[in-house]
Amino acid sequence: MTTDTTNTTDTPSTTDAEAPQPYVTPDRPWALAVTNILQPRNIILAAMPGIGLATAGDWTGIPWGLLAALCAGLIPAGYIEWRRKRGAWGDRHVVDRTQRAPIFFVILGSIGTGALAMVLGNAPTGILATMLALWVMTVGILIINTVWKISVDAAVASGLVALLAAAHSPWWLPAYTLVAAVCWSRVALTYHTVAQTLAGTALGASTAAAFLFV
């Protein structure tokens, strides 16, 4: 899943009073690099094939993981870029939360379609559980976003680390240092407050609960 190639000189819409003003690129180069490298699309592409491999127990899970990455990461990212080029948004961050609802509906539709393909294709239960967990997480983000700007980047990063730990090994939990880096970058760029990134982290971590029912 993703909300996020970036035009960092744009400023957010003033219609969202709680959206802090982002710094221009030269002011926070390290934070910008971290937030671009660890954006949802990239984390999903890196994690999903591994989750597919872990849940299937052999290489046959990798194609299912790639399908999950397509539906949860690439399609939403492509939609954001398409809308950005049409002038709907200033950059991939879509810092005005009031403009974000269409993105979440695209994500829900894309993940739902991927999950249906997995059911029809008899995919491993674990990778299907992962898709459903991401779908539920997106619903939570959509609901919260109607009143408060929760961090999608933090939620996705936290959710994927938690899912890797649940599907494969608890040894993935130290990867939460990357989640911390995502949270730091979002706050440093003033795209989010500390509370918004912590809430996203908590919501993302809760997605691992899907594996309690597998």
ChimeraX commands (.cxc) that place a marker at each C-alpha (Angstrom):
marker #1 position 0.00,0.00,0.00 radius 0.5
marker #1 position 1.23,3.75,-0.68 radius 0.5
marker #1 position 0.43,7.36,-0.55 radius 0.5
marker #1 position 3.46,8.43,-2.03 radius 0.5
marker #1 position 8.48,10.96,-7.45 radius 0.5
marker #1 position 8.29,14.06,-5.52 radius 0.5
marker #1 position 8.17,17.83,-6.01 radius 0.5
marker #1 position 9.41,19.06,-2.70 radius 0.5
marker #1 position 9.11,22.75,-3.42 radius 0.5
marker #1 position 5.31,22.55,-3.39 radius 0.5
marker #1 position 3.51,23.53,-0.23 radius 0.5
marker #1 position 0.39,21.86,1.12 radius 0.5
marker #1 position -3.12,23.19,0.76 radius 0.5
marker #1 position -4.09,25.75,3.37 radius 0.5
marker #1 position -7.53,24.15,3.65 radius 0.5
marker #1 position -6.15,21.58,6.06 radius 0.5
marker #1 position -5.27,23.58,9.16 radius 0.5
marker #1 position -3.57,20.67,10.87 radius 0.5
marker #1 position -1.17,19.98,7.98 radius 0.5
marker #1 position 2.23,21.44,8.91 radius 0.5
marker #1 position 4.20,23.25,6.24 radius 0.5
marker #1 position 6.99,21.09,4.75 radius 0.5
marker #1 position 10.56,22.31,4.52 radius 0.5
marker #1 position 12.09,22.77,1.09 radius 0.5
marker #1 position 14.53,20.09,0.04 radius 0.5
marker #1 position 17.86,21.71,1.04 radius 0.5
marker #1 position 16.71,22.20,4.64 radius 0.5
marker #1 position 16.23,18.52,5.41 radius 0.5
marker #1 position 18.15,16.47,2.80 radius 0.5
marker #1 position 18.61,13.40,5.01 radius 0.5
marker #1 position 14.98,13.33,6.06 radius 0.5
marker #1 position 13.88,13.68,2.46 radius 0.5
marker #1 position 16.19,10.83,1.39 radius 0.5
marker #1 position 14.84,8.56,4.13 radius 0.5
marker #1 position 11.20,9.31,3.39 radius 0.5
marker #1 position 11.74,8.72,-0.35 radius 0.5
marker #1 position 13.71,5.48,0.05 radius 0.5
marker #1 position 11.37,4.05,2.69 radius 0.5
marker #1 position 8.14,5.17,1.07 radius 0.5
marker #1 position 5.25,2.63,1.16 radius 0.5
marker #1 position 5.68,1.48,-2.44 radius 0.5
marker #1 position 9.31,0.51,-1.88 radius 0.5
marker #1 position 8.69,-1.22,1.44 radius 0.5
marker #1 position 5.81,-3.21,-0.02 radius 0.5
marker #1 position 7.91,-4.27,-3.03 radius 0.5
marker #1 position 10.71,-5.41,-0.73 radius 0.5
marker #1 position 8.55,-7.20,1.83 radius 0.5
marker #1 position 5.76,-8.92,-0.06 radius 0.5
marker #1 position 7.82,-11.50,-1.98 radius 0.5
marker #1 position 9.44,-12.48,1.32 radius 0.5
marker #1 position 6.08,-12.85,3.00 radius 0.5
marker #1 position 4.87,-14.96,0.08 radius 0.5
marker #1 position 7.95,-17.16,0.34 radius 0.5
marker #1 position 7.54,-17.55,4.10 radius 0.5
marker #1 position 3.84,-18.37,3.99 radius 0.5
marker #1 position 4.13,-20.87,1.12 radius 0.5
marker #1 position 7.30,-22.49,2.43 radius 0.5
marker #1 position 8.91,-22.57,-1.01 radius 0.5
marker #1 position 9.47,-20.49,-4.15 radius 0.5
marker #1 position 5.85,-20.85,-5.28 radius 0.5
marker #1 position 4.93,-18.15,-2.78 radius 0.5
marker #1 position 7.08,-15.54,-4.51 radius 0.5
marker #1 position 4.68,-14.94,-7.47 radius 0.5
marker #1 position 1.85,-14.47,-4.98 radius 0.5
marker #1 position 4.00,-11.99,-3.11 radius 0.5
marker #1 position 4.69,-10.12,-6.33 radius 0.5
marker #1 position 0.94,-10.01,-7.04 radius 0.5
marker #1 position 0.42,-8.58,-3.57 radius 0.5
marker #1 position 3.12,-5.96,-4.21 radius 0.5
marker #1 position 1.44,-5.00,-7.48 radius 0.5
marker #1 position -1.97,-4.56,-5.90 radius 0.5
marker #1 position -0.93,-2.99,-2.60 radius 0.5
marker #1 position 2.02,-0.93,-3.81 radius 0.5
marker #1 position 2.47,-0.34,-7.53 radius 0.5
marker #1 position -1.11,0.31,-8.58 radius 0.5
marker #1 position -1.80,2.85,-5.81 radius 0.5
marker #1 position 1.55,4.55,-6.47 radius 0.5
marker #1 position 0.75,4.72,-10.18 radius 0.5
marker #1 position -2.63,6.28,-9.43 radius 0.5
marker #1 position -1.04,8.93,-7.22 radius 0.5
marker #1 position 1.52,9.78,-9.89 radius 0.5
marker #1 position -1.20,9.97,-12.56 radius 0.5
marker #1 position -3.27,12.35,-10.46 radius 0.5
marker #1 position -0.19,14.40,-9.57 radius 0.5
marker #1 position 0.74,14.89,-13.22 radius 0.5
marker #1 position -2.83,16.04,-13.90 radius 0.5
marker #1 position -2.40,18.73,-11.26 radius 0.5
marker #1 position -4.70,17.23,-8.65 radius 0.5
marker #1 position -1.96,17.18,-6.00 radius 0.5
marker #1 position 1.29,19.05,-5.50 radius 0.5
marker #1 position 3.41,15.96,-4.86 radius 0.5
marker #1 position 3.25,12.30,-3.90 radius 0.5
marker #1 position 2.84,13.09,-0.19 radius 0.5
marker #1 position -0.68,14.59,-0.62 radius 0.5
marker #1 position -0.23,16.50,2.63 radius 0.5
marker #1 position -3.80,17.81,2.70 radius 0.5
marker #1 position -5.72,14.96,4.35 radius 0.5
marker #1 position -9.02,16.18,2.85 radius 0.5
marker #1 position -7.69,15.17,-0.60 radius 0.5
marker #1 position -6.64,11.66,0.39 radius 0.5
marker #1 position -9.92,9.71,0.34 radius 0.5
marker #1 position -9.73,8.75,-3.39 radius 0.5
marker #1 position -6.32,7.21,-2.79 radius 0.5
marker #1 position -7.65,4.95,-0.05 radius 0.5
marker #1 position -10.59,3.82,-2.17 radius 0.5
marker #1 position -8.19,2.91,-5.00 radius 0.5
marker #1 position -6.05,0.97,-2.52 radius 0.5
marker #1 position -9.07,-0.87,-1.13 radius 0.5
marker #1 position -10.25,-1.79,-4.61 radius 0.5
marker #1 position -6.82,-2.89,-5.75 radius 0.5
marker #1 position -6.08,-4.98,-2.66 radius 0.5
marker #1 position -9.58,-6.46,-2.77 radius 0.5
marker #1 position -9.11,-7.48,-6.41 radius 0.5
marker #1 position -5.75,-9.04,-5.59 radius 0.5
marker #1 position -7.24,-10.93,-2.66 radius 0.5
marker #1 position -10.04,-12.26,-4.88 radius 0.5
marker #1 position -7.46,-13.47,-7.41 radius 0.5
marker #1 position -5.66,-15.23,-4.58 radius 0.5
marker #1 position -8.83,-16.97,-3.44 radius 0.5
marker #1 position -9.58,-18.12,-7.00 radius 0.5
marker #1 position -5.98,-19.19,-7.51 radius 0.5
marker #1 position -5.77,-21.10,-4.22 radius 0.5
marker #1 position -2.94,-18.95,-2.88 radius 0.5
marker #1 position -1.27,-19.82,0.44 radius 0.5
marker #1 position -3.45,-18.86,3.38 radius 0.5
marker #1 position -0.75,-16.67,4.88 radius 0.5
marker #1 position -0.35,-14.36,1.90 radius 0.5
marker #1 position -4.13,-14.04,1.65 radius 0.5
marker #1 position -4.23,-13.16,5.36 radius 0.5
marker #1 position -1.59,-10.51,4.69 radius 0.5
marker #1 position -3.70,-8.93,1.95 radius 0.5
marker #1 position -6.79,-8.92,4.14 radius 0.5
marker #1 position -4.77,-7.40,6.99 radius 0.5
marker #1 position -3.61,-4.58,4.71 radius 0.5
marker #1 position -7.18,-4.08,3.51 radius 0.5
marker #1 position -8.45,-3.74,7.07 radius 0.5
marker #1 position -5.56,-1.41,7.94 radius 0.5
marker #1 position -6.51,0.80,4.99 radius 0.5
marker #1 position -10.10,0.94,6.20 radius 0.5
marker #1 position -8.81,2.09,9.58 radius 0.5
marker #1 position -6.64,4.76,7.98 radius 0.5
marker #1 position -9.57,5.95,5.84 radius 0.5
marker #1 position -11.84,6.30,8.88 radius 0.5
marker #1 position -9.25,8.07,11.02 radius 0.5
marker #1 position -8.26,10.34,8.12 radius 0.5
marker #1 position -11.76,11.84,8.07 radius 0.5
marker #1 position -10.98,13.63,11.33 radius 0.5
marker #1 position -7.22,13.41,11.85 radius 0.5
marker #1 position -4.12,13.07,9.66 radius 0.5
marker #1 position -2.59,9.73,10.66 radius 0.5
marker #1 position 0.73,8.78,9.05 radius 0.5
marker #1 position 0.26,6.30,6.22 radius 0.5
marker #1 position 4.01,5.88,5.76 radius 0.5
marker #1 position 4.46,4.87,9.39 radius 0.5
marker #1 position 1.46,2.53,9.27 radius 0.5
marker #1 position 2.69,0.71,6.16 radius 0.5
marker #1 position 6.26,0.39,7.41 radius 0.5
marker #1 position 5.13,-0.88,10.82 radius 0.5
marker #1 position 2.54,-3.20,9.31 radius 0.5
marker #1 position 4.99,-4.87,6.94 radius 0.5
marker #1 position 7.61,-5.41,9.66 radius 0.5
marker #1 position 4.96,-6.88,11.96 radius 0.5
marker #1 position 3.66,-9.13,9.20 radius 0.5
marker #1 position 7.16,-10.36,8.36 radius 0.5
marker #1 position 7.72,-11.15,12.04 radius 0.5
marker #1 position 4.41,-13.01,12.26 radius 0.5
marker #1 position 4.77,-14.89,8.96 radius 0.5
marker #1 position 8.46,-15.73,9.16 radius 0.5
marker #1 position 10.38,-15.00,12.35 radius 0.5
marker #1 position 10.43,-12.62,15.35 radius 0.5
marker #1 position 13.97,-11.81,14.25 radius 0.5
marker #1 position 12.37,-9.31,11.89 radius 0.5
marker #1 position 11.33,-7.12,14.84 radius 0.5
marker #1 position 14.67,-5.23,14.95 radius 0.5
marker #1 position 13.61,-3.84,11.56 radius 0.5
marker #1 position 11.44,-1.50,13.60 radius 0.5
marker #1 position 14.53,0.73,13.55 radius 0.5
marker #1 position 13.55,1.43,9.94 radius 0.5
marker #1 position 10.04,2.30,11.11 radius 0.5
marker #1 position 11.58,4.73,13.59 radius 0.5
marker #1 position 13.56,6.26,10.72 radius 0.5
marker #1 position 10.36,6.70,8.72 radius 0.5
marker #1 position 8.67,8.40,11.67 radius 0.5
marker #1 position 11.66,10.70,12.19 radius 0.5
marker #1 position 11.74,11.72,8.54 radius 0.5
marker #1 position 8.03,12.51,8.43 radius 0.5
marker #1 position 8.27,14.69,11.53 radius 0.5
marker #1 position 11.50,16.36,10.38 radius 0.5
marker #1 position 9.85,17.30,7.09 radius 0.5
marker #1 position 6.80,18.52,9.07 radius 0.5
marker #1 position 4.47,16.29,7.08 radius 0.5
marker #1 position 3.28,14.82,10.40 radius 0.5
marker #1 position 3.43,15.34,14.13 radius 0.5
marker #1 position 5.00,12.81,16.50 radius 0.5
marker #1 position 1.53,11.70,17.60 radius 0.5
marker #1 position 0.46,11.06,14.01 radius 0.5
marker #1 position 3.47,8.86,13.30 radius 0.5
marker #1 position 3.07,6.95,16.58 radius 0.5
marker #1 position -0.60,6.34,15.81 radius 0.5
marker #1 position 0.34,5.06,12.35 radius 0.5
marker #1 position 2.96,2.77,13.87 radius 0.5
marker #1 position 0.46,1.33,16.34 radius 0.5
marker #1 position -2.19,0.79,13.67 radius 0.5
marker #1 position 0.31,-0.89,11.39 radius 0.5
marker #1 position 1.57,-3.20,14.14 radius 0.5
marker #1 position -1.98,-4.36,14.80 radius 0.5
marker #1 position -2.21,-5.85,11.31 radius 0.5
marker #1 position -0.10,-8.80,12.45 radius 0.5
marker #1 position -3.14,-9.92,14.44 radius 0.5
marker #1 position -4.45,-11.38,11.16 radius 0.5
marker #1 position -2.09,-14.32,11.67 radius 0.5
marker #1 position -3.90,-15.27,14.89 radius 0.5
marker #1 position -6.67,-16.60,12.64 radius 0.5
marker #1 position -4.48,-18.47,10.14 radius 0.5
marker link #1:1,2 radius 0.2
marker link #1:2,3 radius 0.2
marker link #1:3,4 radius 0.2
marker link #1:5,6 radius 0.2
marker link #1:6,7 radius 0.2
marker link #1:7,8 radius 0.2
marker link #1:8,9 radius 0.2
marker link #1:9,10 radius 0.2
marker link #1:10,11 radius 0.2
marker link #1:11,12 radius 0.2
marker link #1:12,13 radius 0.2
marker link #1:13,14 radius 0.2
marker link #1:14,15 radius 0.2
marker link #1:15,16 radius 0.2
marker link #1:16,17 radius 0.2
marker link #1:17,18 radius 0.2
marker link #1:18,19 radius 0.2
marker link #1:19,20 radius 0.2
marker link #1:20,21 radius 0.2
marker link #1:21,22 radius 0.2
marker link #1:22,23 radius 0.2
marker link #1:23,24 radius 0.2
marker link #1:24,25 radius 0.2
marker link #1:25,26 radius 0.2
marker link #1:26,27 radius 0.2
marker link #1:27,28 radius 0.2
marker link #1:28,29 radius 0.2
marker link #1:29,30 radius 0.2
marker link #1:30,31 radius 0.2
marker link #1:31,32 radius 0.2
marker link #1:32,33 radius 0.2
marker link #1:33,34 radius 0.2
marker link #1:34,35 radius 0.2
marker link #1:35,36 radius 0.2
marker link #1:36,37 radius 0.2
marker link #1:37,38 radius 0.2
marker link #1:38,39 radius 0.2
marker link #1:39,40 radius 0.2
marker link #1:40,41 radius 0.2
marker link #1:41,42 radius 0.2
marker link #1:42,43 radius 0.2
marker link #1:43,44 radius 0.2
marker link #1:44,45 radius 0.2
marker link #1:45,46 radius 0.2
marker link #1:46,47 radius 0.2
marker link #1:47,48 radius 0.2
marker link #1:48,49 radius 0.2
marker link #1:49,50 radius 0.2
marker link #1:50,51 radius 0.2
marker link #1:51,52 radius 0.2
marker link #1:52,53 radius 0.2
marker link #1:53,54 radius 0.2
marker link #1:54,55 radius 0.2
marker link #1:55,56 radius 0.2
marker link #1:56,57 radius 0.2
marker link #1:57,58 radius 0.2
marker link #1:58,59 radius 0.2
marker link #1:59,60 radius 0.2
marker link #1:60,61 radius 0.2
marker link #1:61,62 radius 0.2
marker link #1:62,63 radius 0.2
marker link #1:63,64 radius 0.2
marker link #1:64,65 radius 0.2
marker link #1:65,66 radius 0.2
marker link #1:66,67 radius 0.2
marker link #1:67,68 radius 0.2
marker link #1:68,69 radius 0.2
marker link #1:69,70 radius 0.2
marker link #1:70,71 radius 0.2
marker link #1:71,72 radius 0.2
marker link #1:72,73 radius 0.2
marker link #1:73,74 radius 0.2
marker link #1:74,75 radius 0.2
marker link #1:75,76 radius 0.2
marker link #1:76,77 radius 0.2
marker link #1:77,78 radius 0.2
marker link #1:78,79 radius 0.2
marker link #1:79,80 radius 0.2
marker link #1:80,81 radius 0.2
marker link #1:81,82 radius 0.2
marker link #1:82,83 radius 0.2
marker link #1:83,84 radius 0.2
marker link #1:84,85 radius 0.2
marker link #1:85,86 radius 0.2
marker link #1:86,87 radius 0.2
marker link #1:87,88 radius 0.2
marker link #1:88,89 radius 0.2
marker link #1:89,90 radius 0.2
marker link #1:90,91 radius 0.2
marker link #1:91,92 radius 0.2
marker link #1:92,93 radius 0.2
marker link #1:93,94 radius 0.2
marker link #1:94,95 radius 0.2
marker link #1:95,96 radius 0.2
marker link #1:96,97 radius 0.2
marker link #1:97,98 radius 0.2
marker link #1:98,99 radius 0.2
marker link #1:99,100 radius 0.2
marker link #1:100,101 radius 0.2
marker link #1:101,102 radius 0.2
marker link #1:102,103 radius 0.2
marker link #1:103,104 radius 0.2
marker link #1:104,105 radius 0.2
marker link #1:105,106 radius 0.2
marker link #1:106,107 radius 0.2
marker link #1:107,108 radius 0.2
marker link #1:108,109 radius 0.2
marker link #1:109,110 radius 0.2
marker link #1:110,111 radius 0.2
marker link #1:111,112 radius 0.2
marker link #1:112,113 radius 0.2
marker link #1:113,114 radius 0.2
marker link #1:114,115 radius 0.2
marker link #1:115,116 radius 0.2
marker link #1:116,117 radius 0.2
marker link #1:117,118 radius 0.2
marker link #1:118,119 radius 0.2
marker link #1:119,120 radius 0.2
marker link #1:120,121 radius 0.2
marker link #1:121,122 radius 0.2
marker link #1:122,123 radius 0.2
marker link #1:123,124 radius 0.2
marker link #1:124,125 radius 0.2
marker link #1:125,126 radius 0.2
marker link #1:126,127 radius 0.2
marker link #1:127,128 radius 0.2
marker link #1:128,129 radius 0.2
marker link #1:129,130 radius 0.2
marker link #1:130,131 radius 0.2
marker link #1:131,132 radius 0.2
marker link #1:132,133 radius 0.2
marker link #1:133,134 radius 0.2
marker link #1:134,135 radius 0.2
marker link #1:135,136 radius 0.2
marker link #1:136,137 radius 0.2
marker link #1:137,138 radius 0.2
marker link #1:138,139 radius 0.2
marker link #1:139,140 radius 0.2
marker link #1:140,141 radius 0.2
marker link #1:141,142 radius 0.2
marker link #1:142,143 radius 0.2
marker link #1:143,144 radius 0.2
marker link #1:144,145 radius 0.2
marker link #1:145,146 radius 0.2
marker link #1:146,147 radius 0.2
marker link #1:147,148 radius 0.2
marker link #1:148,149 radius 0.2
marker link #1:149,150 radius 0.2
marker link #1:150,151 radius 0.2
marker link #1:151,152 radius 0.2
marker link #1:152,153 radius 0.2
marker link #1:153,154 radius 0.2
marker link #1:154,155 radius 0.2
marker link #1:155,156 radius 0.2
marker link #1:156,157 radius 0.2
marker link #1:157,158 radius 0.2
marker link #1:158,159 radius 0.2
marker link #1:159,160 radius 0.2
marker link #1:160,161 radius 0.2
marker link #1:161,162 radius 0.2
marker link #1:162,163 radius 0.2
marker link #1:163,164 radius 0.2
marker link #1:164,165 radius 0.2
marker link #1:165,166 radius 0.2
marker link #1:166,167 radius 0.2
marker link #1:167,168 radius 0.2
marker link #1:168,169 radius 0.2
marker link #1:169,170 radius 0.2
marker link #1:170,171 radius 0.2
marker link #1:171,172 radius 0.2
marker link #1:172,173 radius 0.2
marker link #1:173,174 radius 0.2
marker link #1:174,175 radius 0.2
marker link #1:175,176 radius 0.2
marker link #1:176,177 radius 0.2
marker link #1:177,178 radius 0.2
marker link #1:178,179 radius 0.2
marker link #1:179,180 radius 0.2
marker link #1:180,181 radius 0.2
marker link #1:181,182 radius 0.2
marker link #1:182,183 radius 0.2
marker link #1:183,184 radius 0.2
marker link #1:184,185 radius 0.2
marker link #1:185,186 radius 0.2
marker link #1:186,187 radius 0.2
marker link #1:187,188 radius 0.2
marker link #1:188,189 radius 0.2
marker link #1:189,190 radius 0.2
marker link #1:190,191 radius 0.2
marker link #1:191,192 radius 0.2
marker link #1:192,193 radius 0.2
marker link #1:193,194 radius 0.2
marker link #1:194,195 radius 0.2
marker link #1:195,196 radius 0.2
marker link #1:196,197 radius 0.2
marker link #1:197,198 radius 0.2
marker link #1:198,199 radius 0.2
marker link #1:199,200 radius 0.2
marker link #1:200,201 radius 0.2
marker link #1:201,202 radius 0.2
marker link #1:202,203 radius 0.2
marker link #1:203,204 radius 0.2
marker link #1:204,205 radius 0.2
marker link #1:205,206 radius 0.2
marker link #1:206,207 radius 0.2
marker link #1:207,208 radius 0.2
marker link #1:208,209 radius 0.2
marker link #1:209,210 radius 0.2
marker link #1:210,211 radius 0.2
marker link #1:211,212 radius 0.2
marker link #1:212,213 radius 0.2
marker link #1:213,214 radius 0.2
view
